C-alpha cells in the first residue's frame, strides 16, 4: 500500500501564521486605500476578504487545535 505523503505546507504552522498575517496586511491596505477605489470594487474586495478571513480563521484553528478528518 502506498504511504500517505504529508503536505509540508499543511503541517507547517508558521506558514499558516504568515499567510494569515498577509491577509491582515491586505485588510490594512484595503482600508487605507478605500477612498481611491470605486464603490463596486470596494464591495467586491470586502466580500472576498471577509470570506478569506473566515476560511483563514478556521484553517488556523485546525492547525493549532489539531482538528483533522483522520481518526487514528
C-alpha positions in Angstrom: 0.0 0.0 0.0 1.3 3.5 -0.8 2.3 5.6 2.1 0.4 8.8 2.8 2.5 11.7 1.7 2.2 14.6 4.1 1.8 18.0 2.6 4.6 20.1 4.3 2.6 23.4 3.8 -0.4 21.8 5.5 1.6 20.8 8.6 3.7 24.0 8.9 2.0 26.3 11.4 4.5 29.1 10.8 3.5 29.3 7.1 -0.2 29.4 8.1 0.5 32.2 10.5 2.4 34.1 7.8 -0.4 33.6 5.3 -2.9 35.0 7.9 -0.5 37.9 8.5 -0.6 38.7 4.8 -4.4 38.6 4.9 -4.3 41.2 7.7 -2.0 43.3 5.6 -4.5 43.1 2.7 -7.2 44.4 5.1 -5.0 47.3 6.2 -4.2 48.2 2.5 -7.9 48.0 1.5 -8.9 50.2 4.4 -6.1 52.7 3.7 -6.8 53.0 0.0 -10.6 52.7 0.3 -11.4 56.2 -0.8 -9.3 55.8 -4.0 -11.3 52.7 -5.2 -14.6 52.7 -7.0 -17.6 51.6 -4.9 -18.2 48.4 -6.8 -14.5 47.3 -6.4 -14.7 48.1 -2.7 -17.7 45.9 -2.2 -16.2 43.0 -4.1 -12.9 43.2 -2.3 -14.6 43.5 1.2 -16.7 40.4 0.4 -13.7 38.4 -0.8 -11.6 39.5 2.2 -14.4 38.6 4.7 -14.7 35.1 3.1 -10.9 34.6 3.1 -10.8 35.8 6.8 -13.4 33.3 7.8 -11.6 30.5 5.9 -8.3 31.6 7.4 -9.6 31.5 11.0 -11.0 28.0 10.5 -7.7 26.9 8.9 -5.6 28.3 11.8 -7.9 26.7 14.4 -7.4 23.4 12.7 -3.7 23.9 12.8 -3.5 24.9 16.5 -6.0 22.5 17.9 -5.2 19.6 15.7 -8.7 19.1 14.2 -8.4 16.7 11.3 -10.6 14.4 9.3 -8.3 11.4 10.1 -9.3 9.4 13.1 -6.2 7.5 14.2 
